[in-house]
Amino acid sequence: MPRSQSTGRSANGTGSIRKITTTRNGKQYIYWQARYTAGYDPGTGKQLQRSITAKTQQEVAQKLKATTTAIDCGTYITPNKQTLGEWLDVWVDTYLLNVKPRTLDIYKSDIRLHIKPSLGAVRLESLDAPTIQAFYIKMLKPSKEHPKGLSAKTIKNVHGVLHKSLQQAVLVNYLHFNPADACILPRIEKAKIIPLDDEQIAAFLLEIRENRFKAIFTVTLFTGMREVEILGLTWDCVDFDRSVIIIDKQIQLHQESGCNAYELVSTKNGKSRSIVAPPSVIAQLKHQRMIQAQQKLMTGLVWHNPDNLVFTDAFGNHLTKSTVYREFKRVAAAIGRPDARFHDLRHSYAVAAIRSGDDIKTVQGNLGHATAAFTLDVYGHVTTQMKQDSAARMEAYIKSVSNL
């Protein structure tokens, strides 16, 4: 490919500018190139030479001046030709070392289903806030795959993954700033909590009296444990002498290469907590221990419970969330609450605890919430009702003393 060059100094005396004439497929092309020193190779100590091109000498000179100024100010970013999709692959493989398996699966799913199809081909250094914002707006709109559009919660989750990946790109000096910072997310409508009331709890307990999952349902209802925590509870975390349950792990599904595998991982916030359980819960756990001992005796060598789980099937294997959930939904429908979710047992515990007089700090600790403020935000409607009940009691007292 024949090419001729003419070299000159740049206007500000830094770097060099040259005119390049080249021929491709019989057609002549002319452009200008500026070369500059971008620093030194940390391994060899040699200068790192970079180049900038433009159609005119004036344009390339302006680019060169901006680049050298950025180098002098310490804001220079090495040109990066990789796309967002390529960077996401690097980010997942290199920087997510401490992410739980299930969380990693969710990140990969959001990248594969949402981010890459829309933004994967965009150059990383060219990605800006308007492009990302348009991507979020598009997700909200109805499509063939999602006739009602995607929810605000889904968009928030996708934004979280994209923002984390771009923040890492900032830290490794691929970007000046995180373009996702300037994006506005759709407001998430807080789902209304509908716990079981006293009559429904009574009906629920009556319905499960002969149920194989009675212990799971009862312990969850009266401790507020999450489903993954109750299914991941091990016998070494149950102190019968002190009536204490220690929650330091959860069971998690790890979906990799189409193979479903369960494992025990740390709790949602990575911290352990302890619950002083009421006597009826401890009695239920003792009964469960007796049932499990009988199952182990009956199955003999077939028994397999390497993790020492409290709740297993008849052969010691871990229980799946789907199996427990289907049975819960059957029971919920039987008591007239087909809309109830397993998580509503946790909500029912929290509401009952607050109504019975437990302070918010205790409820927060038992639930494993990060702050008492979060607990108040979730169950604020309960405390409002308690304040109204308190006002009604005071009114009754005022009337009683006023008649003296």
C-alpha positions as CSV (number, residue, x, y, z in Angstrom):
1,M,0.0,0.0,0.0
2,P,2.0,3.1,-1.1
3,R,2.0,6.0,1.3
4,S,3.9,9.3,1.4
5,Q,4.5,11.4,4.5
6,S,5.4,15.0,5.3
7,T,6.4,15.9,8.8
8,G,6.2,19.1,10.8
9,R,6.1,20.3,14.4
10,S,2.8,20.9,16.1
11,A,1.7,24.5,16.9
12,N,2.4,24.2,20.6
13,G,5.7,22.5,20.2
14,T,4.7,19.2,21.7
15,G,4.5,16.0,19.7
16,S,4.7,15.9,15.9
17,I,2.2,16.2,13.1
18,R,2.6,14.7,9.7
19,K,0.5,14.6,6.5
20,I,-0.1,11.1,5.2
21,T,-1.1,10.2,1.7
22,T,-2.2,6.7,1.0
23,T,-3.9,4.7,-1.8
24,R,-6.5,2.1,-1.3
25,N,-8.2,0.3,-4.2
26,G,-6.8,2.8,-6.6
27,K,-8.2,5.8,-4.7
28,Q,-6.0,8.3,-3.0
29,Y,-6.7,9.3,0.7
30,I,-5.1,12.1,2.6
31,Y,-5.2,12.6,6.4
32,W,-3.1,14.1,9.2
33,Q,-1.5,12.2,12.0
34,A,-0.1,13.5,15.3
35,R,2.2,11.4,17.5
36,Y,2.8,12.0,21.2
37,T,4.4,10.4,24.3
38,A,1.8,9.0,26.7
39,G,4.2,8.0,29.4
40,Y,6.5,5.1,30.0
41,D,6.1,1.4,30.0
42,P,6.4,0.3,33.6
43,G,8.2,-2.9,32.5
44,T,10.8,-1.7,30.1
45,G,11.0,2.0,30.9
46,K,10.6,2.9,27.2
47,Q,8.4,5.7,26.0
48,L,4.8,4.9,25.1
49,Q,4.1,6.4,21.7
50,R,0.5,7.1,20.7
51,S,-1.1,8.6,17.6
52,I,-4.2,10.7,16.7
53,T,-5.6,11.2,13.2
54,A,-7.9,13.7,11.7
55,K,-8.9,15.0,8.2
56,T,-7.2,18.4,8.6
57,Q,-4.0,19.7,10.1
58,Q,-5.9,22.1,12.3
59,E,-8.2,19.4,13.7
60,V,-5.4,17.1,14.5
61,A,-3.5,19.9,16.2
62,Q,-6.5,20.7,18.4
63,K,-6.8,17.0,19.4
64,L,-3.0,16.9,20.1
65,K,-3.2,20.0,22.3
66,A,-6.2,18.6,24.3
67,T,-4.4,15.3,24.7
68,T,-1.1,16.7,25.9
69,T,-3.0,19.1,28.3
70,A,-4.7,16.1,29.8
71,I,-1.4,14.3,30.2
72,D,0.0,17.4,32.0
73,C,-3.0,17.6,34.3
74,G,-3.1,13.9,35.1
75,T,-6.5,13.4,33.5
76,Y,-5.3,11.5,30.4
77,I,-7.1,8.2,29.6
78,T,-5.4,5.7,27.4
79,P,-7.5,5.2,24.2
80,N,-9.5,2.0,24.5
81,K,-11.0,0.4,21.5
82,Q,-12.8,-2.4,23.3
83,T,-16.6,-2.4,23.3
84,L,-18.8,-2.5,26.4
85,G,-19.6,-6.1,25.7
86,E,-15.9,-7.0,25.7
87,W,-15.3,-5.0,28.9
88,L,-18.2,-6.8,30.6
89,D,-16.6,-10.2,29.8
90,V,-13.4,-9.0,31.4
91,W,-15.2,-7.6,34.4
92,V,-17.1,-10.8,35.1
93,D,-14.0,-13.0,34.7
94,T,-11.6,-10.8,36.5
95,Y,-13.2,-8.5,39.1
96,L,-16.1,-10.4,40.7
97,L,-14.0,-12.7,42.8
98,N,-16.0,-12.2,46.1
99,V,-19.5,-12.3,44.7
100,K,-21.7,-15.1,45.8
101,P,-22.4,-17.8,43.1
102,R,-26.1,-17.0,42.8
103,T,-25.4,-13.2,42.6
104,L,-22.9,-13.9,39.9
105,D,-25.5,-15.9,38.0
106,I,-27.9,-13.0,38.2
107,Y,-25.2,-10.5,37.0
108,K,-24.5,-12.8,34.0
109,S,-28.2,-13.1,33.2
110,D,-28.7,-9.3,33.3
111,I,-25.7,-8.9,31.0
112,R,-26.7,-11.6,28.6
113,L,-30.5,-10.8,28.4
114,H,-30.5,-7.0,28.7
115,I,-27.2,-5.1,28.5
116,K,-25.3,-6.8,25.7
117,P,-28.2,-6.9,23.2
118,S,-28.7,-3.2,23.4
119,L,-25.3,-1.7,24.4
120,G,-22.8,-4.5,23.9
121,A,-21.4,-3.1,20.6
122,V,-20.9,0.5,21.9
123,R,-17.3,1.5,22.4
124,L,-16.6,1.7,26.1
125,E,-15.0,5.2,25.8
126,S,-18.0,6.4,23.7
127,L,-20.7,5.3,26.1
128,D,-22.5,8.3,27.6
129,A,-25.4,9.0,29.9
130,P,-28.0,9.8,27.2
131,T,-27.3,6.4,25.5
132,I,-27.7,4.6,28.8
133,Q,-30.8,6.6,29.7
134,A,-32.4,5.7,26.3
135,F,-31.7,2.1,27.0
136,Y,-33.6,2.3,30.3
137,I,-36.5,4.0,28.6
138,K,-36.6,1.3,26.0
139,M,-36.8,-1.3,28.7
140,L,-39.9,0.3,30.1
141,K,-41.8,0.1,26.8
142,P,-43.8,-2.9,25.7
143,S,-42.0,-5.3,23.3
144,K,-42.7,-8.7,21.7
145,E,-40.8,-10.5,24.5
146,H,-42.3,-8.3,27.3
147,P,-45.8,-7.1,26.3
148,K,-46.1,-4.9,29.5
149,G,-42.5,-3.7,29.4
150,L,-40.0,-4.5,32.1
151,S,-40.6,-3.4,35.7
152,A,-38.8,-0.5,37.4
153,K,-37.3,-3.1,39.8
154,T,-35.7,-5.0,36.9
155,I,-34.3,-1.8,35.4
156,K,-32.9,-0.9,38.8
157,N,-31.2,-4.3,39.0
158,V,-29.7,-4.0,35.5
159,H,-28.6,-0.4,36.3
160,G,-26.8,-1.8,39.4
161,V,-24.8,-4.3,37.3
162,L,-24.0,-1.8,34.6
163,H,-23.0,0.9,37.1
164,K,-20.7,-1.5,39.0
165,S,-18.9,-2.6,35.8
166,L,-18.4,1.0,34.6
167,Q,-17.2,2.1,38.1
168,Q,-14.5,-0.6,37.8
169,A,-13.6,0.8,34.4
170,V,-13.1,4.2,36.1
171,L,-10.9,2.6,38.7
172,V,-8.6,1.0,36.1
173,N,-8.4,4.3,34.2
174,Y,-10.4,3.2,31.2
175,L,-12.9,6.0,31.8
176,H,-12.7,9.5,33.2
177,F,-16.1,9.1,35.0
178,N,-19.0,6.7,35.3
179,P,-21.6,7.8,32.7
180,A,-24.3,5.8,34.6
181,D,-24.1,8.3,37.5
182,A,-26.2,10.8,35.6
183,C,-29.0,8.5,34.7
184,I,-32.5,8.7,36.3
185,L,-34.2,5.5,37.2
186,P,-38.0,5.0,37.2
187,R,-39.6,5.0,40.6
188,I,-40.3,1.7,42.1
189,E,-43.7,1.4,43.6
190,K,-43.4,-0.2,47.0
191,A,-45.3,-3.5,47.1
192,K,-48.1,-3.6,49.7
193,I,-47.3,-6.0,52.5
194,I,-50.3,-8.2,53.4
195,P,-49.2,-10.4,56.3
196,L,-51.5,-13.1,57.8
197,D,-53.8,-11.7,60.4
198,D,-54.5,-13.5,63.7
199,E,-57.4,-15.5,62.3
200,Q,-55.4,-16.6,59.2
201,I,-52.4,-17.6,61.4
202,A,-54.7,-19.7,63.5
203,A,-56.2,-21.3,60.3
204,F,-52.7,-21.8,58.9
205,L,-51.5,-23.6,62.0
206,L,-54.5,-25.8,62.0
207,E,-54.1,-26.7,58.3
208,I,-50.4,-27.7,58.7
209,R,-50.8,-29.8,61.9
210,E,-50.2,-33.0,59.9
211,N,-48.1,-31.5,57.1
212,R,-44.6,-32.8,56.4
213,F,-43.3,-29.3,56.4
214,K,-45.0,-28.2,59.6
215,A,-41.7,-27.6,61.3
216,I,-40.4,-25.4,58.5
217,F,-43.5,-23.3,58.3
218,T,-43.8,-23.0,62.1
219,V,-40.2,-22.0,62.7
220,T,-40.3,-19.5,59.9
221,L,-43.6,-17.9,61.1
222,F,-42.3,-17.4,64.6
223,T,-38.7,-16.4,63.9
224,G,-38.9,-14.4,60.7
225,M,-36.1,-16.3,59.0
226,R,-35.8,-16.0,55.3
227,E,-36.6,-19.1,53.2
228,V,-33.0,-19.6,52.1
229,E,-32.0,-19.3,55.8
230,I,-34.4,-21.8,57.1
231,L,-33.5,-24.3,54.4
232,G,-29.8,-23.7,55.1
233,L,-30.1,-24.0,58.9
234,T,-27.7,-26.6,60.4
235,W,-28.0,-28.4,63.7
236,D,-24.8,-26.9,65.0
237,C,-26.6,-23.5,64.9
238,V,-29.4,-24.6,67.2
239,D,-28.6,-24.2,70.9
240,F,-31.3,-26.1,72.8
241,D,-29.9,-25.3,76.2
242,R,-30.1,-21.5,75.6
243,S,-33.0,-21.6,73.2
244,V,-30.9,-19.7,70.6
245,I,-30.9,-20.1,66.8
246,I,-27.8,-18.8,65.1
247,I,-28.3,-17.7,61.5
248,D,-24.9,-17.5,59.7
249,K,-25.6,-19.1,56.4
250,Q,-28.2,-19.7,53.6
251,I,-28.7,-22.2,50.9
252,Q,-28.2,-21.0,47.4
253,L,-28.8,-22.3,43.9
254,H,-25.8,-22.0,41.7
255,Q,-26.7,-22.3,38.0
256,E,-23.6,-22.9,35.9
257,S,-23.5,-24.6,32.5
258,G,-27.0,-25.8,32.8
259,C,-26.2,-27.7,36.0
260,N,-28.2,-26.8,39.1
261,A,-26.2,-27.2,42.3
262,Y,-27.0,-26.1,45.9
263,E,-24.4,-24.9,48.4
264,L,-24.3,-23.1,51.7
265,V,-23.0,-19.5,51.6
266,S,-23.0,-16.6,54.0
267,T,-26.1,-14.6,54.8
268,K,-27.5,-11.8,52.7
269,N,-25.5,-9.1,54.4
270,G,-22.5,-11.4,55.2
271,K,-23.2,-11.2,59.0
272,S,-24.4,-13.7,61.5
273,R,-27.2,-13.1,63.9
274,S,-28.9,-14.9,66.8
275,I,-32.5,-15.3,67.7
276,V,-33.8,-16.3,71.1
277,A,-36.6,-18.6,70.1
278,P,-39.8,-19.1,72.1
279,P,-40.3,-22.5,73.8
280,S,-42.8,-23.7,71.2
281,V,-40.3,-23.2,68.4
282,I,-37.6,-25.0,70.3
283,A,-40.1,-27.8,70.9
284,Q,-40.8,-28.0,67.2
285,L,-37.1,-28.2,66.5
286,K,-36.7,-31.0,69.0
287,H,-39.5,-32.9,67.3
288,Q,-37.8,-32.4,63.9
289,R,-34.6,-33.8,65.3
290,M,-36.4,-36.9,66.5
291,I,-38.1,-37.4,63.1
292,Q,-34.8,-37.0,61.3
293,A,-33.1,-39.6,63.6
294,Q,-35.9,-42.0,62.7
295,Q,-35.5,-41.3,59.0
296,K,-31.7,-41.9,59.3
297,L,-32.3,-45.2,61.1
298,M,-34.8,-46.4,58.4
299,T,-32.7,-45.4,55.4
300,G,-29.3,-46.7,56.8
301,L,-26.5,-46.3,54.3
302,V,-28.7,-44.4,51.9
303,W,-28.9,-41.5,54.3
304,H,-26.9,-38.5,53.0
305,N,-26.8,-35.2,55.0
306,P,-23.2,-34.0,54.7
307,D,-24.1,-30.5,55.7
308,N,-25.9,-31.5,58.8
309,L,-29.1,-29.7,57.7
310,V,-32.0,-29.4,60.0
311,F,-34.6,-29.7,57.3
312,T,-34.1,-32.5,54.6
313,D,-36.1,-35.0,52.7
314,A,-36.6,-38.6,53.9
315,F,-33.1,-39.5,52.7
316,G,-31.2,-36.5,54.1
317,N,-31.0,-34.5,50.9
318,H,-31.5,-30.7,50.9
319,L,-35.0,-29.4,50.2
320,T,-35.5,-27.3,47.2
321,K,-37.2,-23.9,47.4
322,S,-39.7,-24.9,44.7
323,T,-40.9,-28.0,46.6
324,V,-41.4,-26.0,49.8
325,Y,-43.0,-23.1,48.0
326,R,-45.5,-25.3,46.2
327,E,-46.7,-26.9,49.4
328,F,-46.9,-23.5,51.1
329,K,-49.1,-22.2,48.2
330,R,-51.4,-25.2,48.6
331,V,-51.8,-24.5,52.3
332,A,-52.3,-20.7,51.7
333,A,-55.1,-21.4,49.2
334,A,-56.7,-23.8,51.6
335,I,-57.1,-21.0,54.2
336,G,-58.4,-18.4,51.7
337,R,-55.1,-16.6,51.0
338,P,-54.0,-17.9,47.6
339,D,-52.1,-14.6,47.1
340,A,-49.8,-15.2,50.0
341,R,-46.1,-15.8,49.4
342,F,-43.7,-17.8,51.6
343,H,-42.0,-14.5,52.4
344,D,-45.3,-13.3,54.0
345,L,-44.5,-15.6,56.9
346,R,-41.5,-13.4,57.6
347,H,-43.7,-10.3,57.3
348,S,-46.3,-11.9,59.6
349,Y,-43.7,-12.5,62.2
350,A,-42.5,-8.9,62.1
351,V,-46.0,-7.4,62.4
352,A,-46.8,-9.8,65.3
353,A,-43.6,-8.9,67.1
354,I,-44.1,-5.2,66.7
355,R,-47.8,-5.4,67.8
356,S,-46.8,-7.5,70.8
357,G,-44.6,-4.7,72.0
358,D,-41.1,-5.7,70.8
359,D,-38.9,-2.6,70.2
360,I,-37.9,-1.9,66.7
361,K,-34.2,-2.5,67.4
362,T,-35.0,-6.1,68.5
363,V,-37.2,-6.8,65.5
364,Q,-34.5,-5.4,63.2
365,G,-31.8,-7.7,64.8
366,N,-34.1,-10.7,64.5
367,L,-34.9,-10.0,60.9
368,G,-31.3,-9.3,59.9
369,H,-32.0,-5.8,58.6
370,A,-29.1,-3.5,58.2
371,T,-30.7,-0.6,60.1
372,A,-33.7,0.0,62.4
373,A,-34.7,2.8,60.0
374,F,-35.1,0.2,57.2
375,T,-37.4,-1.9,59.5
376,L,-39.4,1.2,60.3
377,D,-39.7,2.0,56.6
378,V,-41.0,-1.5,55.8
379,Y,-43.4,-1.8,58.7
380,G,-44.2,1.8,59.4
381,H,-47.9,1.1,58.8
382,V,-47.9,-1.2,61.8
383,T,-46.4,1.5,64.2
384,T,-48.9,4.0,62.8
385,Q,-51.8,1.7,63.8
386,M,-50.2,1.2,67.2
387,K,-50.1,5.0,67.7
388,Q,-53.7,5.2,66.8
389,D,-54.6,2.4,69.2
390,S,-52.5,4.2,71.9
391,A,-54.5,7.4,71.2
392,A,-57.8,5.5,71.5
393,R,-56.7,4.0,74.8
394,M,-55.7,7.4,76.1
395,E,-59.1,8.8,75.0
396,A,-60.8,6.0,76.9
397,Y,-58.7,6.9,80.0
398,I,-59.6,10.6,79.7
399,K,-63.2,9.8,79.6
400,S,-63.0,7.5,82.6
401,V,-61.2,10.1,84.8
402,S,-63.5,12.9,83.5
403,N,-66.5,11.1,85.0
404,L,-65.0,11.0,88.5
